[in-house]
Amino acid sequence: MPYRLDVTQGDWPAEELAKGVEGILSESMVLTLATAGPERGPHANLAFFAYDTDLVLYFVSERSTRHSLNLAEEARAAATVFLPPPVFGEQLRGIQLTGGAGEAWGRQAEAALEAYRSRYPGFAQDPEVRGQFLAGGGAAALYRFQVEELTAVDEPQFGRRNYLRARVLR
């Protein structure tokens, strides 16, 4: 089931905001993920990502990394996806995201692999590697980030410093 946006700040149609969000996601390949854990504290990392039609983002990471260990303790995260502005302080385009995140298992792992391979066709071409990701074996894992809320700025589309906030409904 595709997602819908409930705009909570800003005067813009939800469908247009969704198109703007998807445009930014399609033009960027890397997100910044922020996690925190009681033992390790806050942490930010970069990750290549893919996404699906339900506004779920997927990434691959080693289970031993700080952010993966944080997600194992606290399955919540924040992320940003942005595009470099053409000049300092002008034509900003980006999204701030919050939601639940953690290792993908079962059908979620299948969806993650499908989305990731659609975006990065060279990923996990070897059947044995695919099998390890789907079975949860190996040092690396597929992760799922289900967006619950977002703040978007797309100055060329929505106007200067027009920050739009929305909840994601599924």
C-alpha positions in Angstrom: 0.0 0.0 0.0 1.5 3.3 -1.0 2.0 6.0 1.7 0.2 9.3 2.1 1.5 12.5 3.7 -0.4 14.4 6.3 1.1 17.9 6.1 1.4 19.4 9.6 3.3 22.5 8.8 3.1 24.5 5.6 0.5 25.3 3.0 1.2 22.9 0.2 -0.8 19.9 -1.2 0.4 16.6 0.2 0.6 15.1 -3.3 3.0 17.9 -4.4 5.1 17.5 -1.3 5.3 13.7 -1.9 6.5 14.4 -5.5 9.2 16.8 -4.1 10.3 14.2 -1.5 10.5 11.5 -4.1 12.4 13.8 -6.5 15.1 14.5 -3.8 15.3 10.8 -3.0 15.8 9.9 -6.6 18.5 12.4 -7.2 20.6 11.4 -4.2 22.3 8.1 -3.5 23.7 8.7 0.0 21.9 9.5 3.3 23.3 10.6 6.6 21.9 8.4 9.4 21.8 9.4 13.0 21.5 6.8 15.8 22.1 6.7 19.5 22.6 4.0 22.0 22.9 4.1 25.8 26.4 2.6 25.7 27.9 4.4 22.7 25.9 7.7 22.6 25.0 9.6 19.4 26.5 8.7 16.1 26.2 9.8 12.4 27.2 7.8 9.4 26.8 7.9 5.6 25.2 5.0 3.7 24.1 4.4 0.2 20.3 3.9 0.2 17.4 2.6 -1.8 13.7 3.2 -1.2 10.3 1.8 -2.2 6.9 3.1 -3.0 5.8 3.0 0.7 8.6 5.5 1.7 10.7 2.9 3.3 14.5 3.4 2.9 17.0 0.5 2.8 20.7 0.4 3.4 23.4 -2.2 3.9 25.8 -2.2 6.8 28.1 -4.4 8.8 26.5 -5.6 12.0 29.6 -4.6 13.9 29.4 -0.9 13.1 28.5 1.7 15.8 25.2 2.6 14.1 24.2 -1.0 13.7 24.9 -1.7 17.3 22.9 1.4 18.3 20.0 0.2 16.2 20.1 -3.2 17.8 19.6 -1.4 21.2 17.2 1.4 20.0 15.3 0.8 16.8 14.8 4.5 16.0 16.8 6.8 13.8 16.9 10.1 12.0 18.3 10.7 8.6 19.0 13.5 6.1 19.1 13.3 2.4 20.1 16.4 0.5 21.4 17.7 -2.7 24.4 20.1 -2.9 23.2 23.7 -3.5 24.5 25.4 -6.7 25.7 28.4 -4.5 26.1 29.0 -0.8 22.8 29.5 0.9 20.6 29.3 -2.2 18.2 26.8 -3.7 18.4 24.4 -0.8 16.9 20.9 -1.4 16.8 18.2 1.3 14.7 16.1 3.6 15.0 15.4 7.3 13.5 12.0 8.3 12.6 10.2 11.5 11.3 6.7 12.1 11.9 3.2 13.1 15.0 1.4 11.8 16.6 -2.0 12.2 17.8 -5.1 10.5 15.4 -6.4 7.8 14.3 -10.0 8.2 12.0 -12.3 6.2 9.7 -10.5 3.8 11.3 -7.2 4.8 14.7 -8.5 3.8 13.2 -9.6 0.4 11.8 -6.1 -0.1 15.1 -4.5 0.9 17.0 -6.7 -1.5 14.6 -6.0 -4.3 14.7 -2.2 -3.7 18.5 -2.2 -3.4 19.1 -4.3 -6.5 16.6 -2.1 -8.5 18.7 1.0 -7.6 22.1 -0.7 -7.7 21.9 -3.6 -10.2 25.4 -4.8 -9.5 24.6 -5.4 -5.8 24.5 -9.1 -4.6 24.6 -10.6 -8.1 26.1 -13.8 -6.7 23.3 -16.2 -5.6 25.3 -17.2 -2.5 25.7 -13.5 -1.4 21.9 -12.9 -2.0 21.2 -16.0 0.0 23.3 -14.8 2.9 21.5 -11.4 3.0 18.1 -13.1 2.9 19.0 -15.7 5.6 20.7 -13.1 7.8 24.1 -14.7 7.6 27.4 -13.0 7.1 28.9 -9.9 8.6 26.8 -7.4 6.6 23.0 -7.1 6.8 20.1 -5.3 5.0 18.5 -2.6 7.1 15.1 -1.0 6.9 14.2 2.6 7.8 10.4 3.2 7.9 9.9 7.0 7.7 7.3 8.2 10.1 7.8 12.0 9.9 9.7 14.3 7.6 10.6 17.9 7.1 11.4 18.9 3.5 12.9 22.0 2.0 12.9 22.4 -1.8 13.4 26.0 -2.6 13.1 25.7 -6.4 9.8 23.9 -5.9 8.3 25.3 -2.7 9.9 28.7 -2.2 12.7 30.1 -0.2 13.0 28.7 3.4 9.6 27.1 3.2 10.0 24.1 5.5 7.2 21.7 5.1 6.5 19.0 7.7 4.4 15.9 7.4 3.5 12.6 9.0 3.6 9.5 6.9 0.4 7.6 6.8 0.3 3.9 5.7 
